[in-house]
């Protein structure tokens, strides 16, 4: 697992603020939610993992350098 530097972690926190919505693109874990699952960001930890409250109840974080999610916008 790659550990990002302080600047990258700060950028991740800017790009994925608490409360933003994301969609899972890739996660290599047998317990991962299905690809395309959406959720709400609850924070970015000190190793760059994006912590997500997935809509299906899963609690796995998106690991920096291993997994991938994309920010989605809500249409009003």
Phi and psi in degrees as GROMACS dihedral restraints (atoms count N, CA, C in turn):
[ dihedral_restraints ]
;  ai    aj    ak    al  type     phi  dphi    fc
    3     4     5     6     1   -81.2    20    10
    4     5     6     7     1   136.7    20    10
    6     7     8     9     1  -104.5    20    10
    7     8     9    10     1   117.1    20    10
    9    10    11    12     1   -75.0    20    10
   10    11    12    13     1   156.5    20    10
   12    13    14    15     1   -79.3    20    10
   13    14    15    16     1   174.5    20    10
   15    16    17    18     1   -57.9    20    10
   16    17    18    19     1   -39.5    20    10
   18    19    20    21     1   -64.5    20    10
   19    20    21    22     1   -40.8    20    10
   21    22    23    24     1   -65.8    20    10
   22    23    24    25     1   -41.5    20    10
   24    25    26    27     1   -62.6    20    10
   25    26    27    28     1   -42.9    20    10
   27    28    29    30     1   -62.7    20    10
   28    29    30    31     1   -39.2    20    10
   30    31    32    33     1   -65.1    20    10
   31    32    33    34     1   -42.2    20    10
   33    34    35    36     1   -59.9    20    10
   34    35    36    37     1   -40.6    20    10
   36    37    38    39     1   -66.7    20    10
   37    38    39    40     1   -32.7    20    10
   39    40    41    42     1   -71.2    20    10
   40    41    42    43     1   -43.4    20    10
   42    43    44    45     1   -72.5    20    10
   43    44    45    46     1   -30.5    20    10
   45    46    47    48     1  -125.9    20    10
   46    47    48    49     1    69.6    20    10
   48    49    50    51     1   -68.7    20    10
   49    50    51    52     1   156.4    20    10
   51    52    53    54     1   -54.7    20    10
   52    53    54    55     1   131.5    20    10
   54    55    56    57     1    98.5    20    10
   55    56    57    58     1   -15.4    20    10
   57    58    59    60     1   -73.4    20    10
   58    59    60    61     1   158.2    20    10
   60    61    62    63     1  -101.7    20    10
   61    62    63    64     1   141.9    20    10
   63    64    65    66     1  -133.8    20    10
   64    65    66    67     1   161.6    20    10
   66    67    68    69     1  -124.8    20    10
   67    68    69    70     1   134.6    20    10
   69    70    71    72     1   -72.6    20    10
   70    71    72    73     1   128.6    20    10
   72    73    74    75     1  -105.9    20    10
   73    74    75    76     1   -40.5    20    10
   75    76    77    78     1  -155.9    20    10
   76    77    78    79     1   135.5    20    10
   78    79    80    81     1  -155.3    20    10
   79    80    81    82     1   120.3    20    10
   81    82    83    84     1   -95.5    20    10
   82    83    84    85     1    78.4    20    10
   84    85    86    87     1  -153.4    20    10
   85    86    87    88     1   132.7    20    10
   87    88    89    90     1   -63.2    20    10
   88    89    90    91     1   -21.2    20    10
   90    91    92    93     1   -95.4    20    10
   91    92    93    94     1     5.5    20    10
   93    94    95    96     1   -63.2    20    10
   94    95    96    97     1   147.3    20    10
   96    97    98    99     1   -67.7    20    10
   97    98    99   100     1   160.2    20    10
   99   100   101   102     1   -59.9    20    10
  100   101   102   103     1   145.9    20    10
  102   103   104   105     1   -55.9    20    10
  103   104   105   106     1   140.9    20    10
  105   106   107   108     1    92.6    20    10
  106   107   108   109     1    -9.8    20    10
  108   109   110   111     1   -61.7    20    10
  109   110   111   112     1   140.3    20    10
  111   112   113   114     1  -107.2    20    10
  112   113   114   115     1   159.4    20    10
  114   115   116   117     1  -165.1    20    10
  115   116   117   118     1   178.7    20    10
  117   118   119   120     1  -113.7    20    10
  118   119   120   121     1   130.0    20    10
  120   121   122   123     1   -69.9    20    10
  121   122   123   124     1   132.7    20    10
  123   124   125   126     1  -112.4    20    10
  124   125   126   127     1     0.1    20    10
  126   127   128   129     1   153.4    20    10
  127   128   129   130     1   172.7    20    10
  129   130   131   132     1  -124.3    20    10
  130   131   132   133     1   125.4    20    10
  132   133   134   135     1   -83.4    20    10
  133   134   135   136     1  -178.2    20    10
  135   136   137   138     1   -73.0    20    10
  136   137   138   139     1    -8.0    20    10
  138   139   140   141     1  -109.3    20    10
  139   140   141   142     1    11.4    20    10
  141   142   143   144     1    87.3    20    10
  142   143   144   145     1     6.9    20    10
  144   145   146   147     1   -75.6    20    10
  145   146   147   148     1   134.2    20    10
  147   148   149   150     1   -87.8    20    10
  148   149   150   151     1   115.1    20    10
  150   151   152   153     1   -86.1    20    10
  151   152   153   154     1   125.9    20    10
  153   154   155   156     1  -128.4    20    10
  154   155   156   157     1   137.5    20    10
  156   157   158   159     1   -93.9    20    10
  157   158   159   160     1    91.4    20    10
  159   160   161   162     1   -67.6    20    10
  160   161   162   163     1   143.9    20    10
  162   163   164   165     1   -61.6    20    10
  163   164   165   166     1   -23.1    20    10
  165   166   167   168     1   -90.7    20    10
  166   167   168   169     1     5.5    20    10
  168   169   170   171     1    95.7    20    10
  169   170   171   172     1    -9.0    20    10
  171   172   173   174     1   -65.8    20    10
  172   173   174   175     1   148.5    20    10
  174   175   176   177     1  -117.6    20    10
  175   176   177   178     1    11.5    20    10
  177   178   179   180     1   -69.8    20    10
  178   179   180   181     1   140.4    20    10
  180   181   182   183     1   -86.7    20    10
  181   182   183   184     1   158.2    20    10
  183   184   185   186     1   -87.5    20    10
  184   185   186   187     1   108.3    20    10
  186   187   188   189     1   -75.7    20    10
  187   188   189   190     1   129.3    20    10
  189   190   191   192     1   -58.6    20    10
  190   191   192   193     1   130.9    20    10
  192   193   194   195     1    79.1    20    10
  193   194   195   196     1    -6.1    20    10
  195   196   197   198     1  -119.4    20    10
  196   197   198   199     1   -46.9    20    10
  198   199   200   201     1  -108.4    20    10
  199   200   201   202     1   173.7    20    10
  201   202   203   204     1  -149.4    20    10
  202   203   204   205     1   139.5    20    10
  204   205   206   207     1  -138.6    20    10
  205   206   207   208     1   163.7    20    10
  207   208   209   210     1  -128.5    20    10
  208   209   210   211     1   143.1    20    10
  210   211   212   213     1   -72.2    20    10
  211   212   213   214     1   137.7    20    10
  213   214   215   216     1  -120.0    20    10
  214   215   216   217     1   152.2    20    10
  216   217   218   219     1  -109.5    20    10
  217   218   219   220     1   143.9    20    10
  219   220   221   222     1   -88.7    20    10
  220   221   222   223     1   132.2    20    10
  222   223   224   225     1   -85.9    20    10
  223   224   225   226     1   133.1    20    10
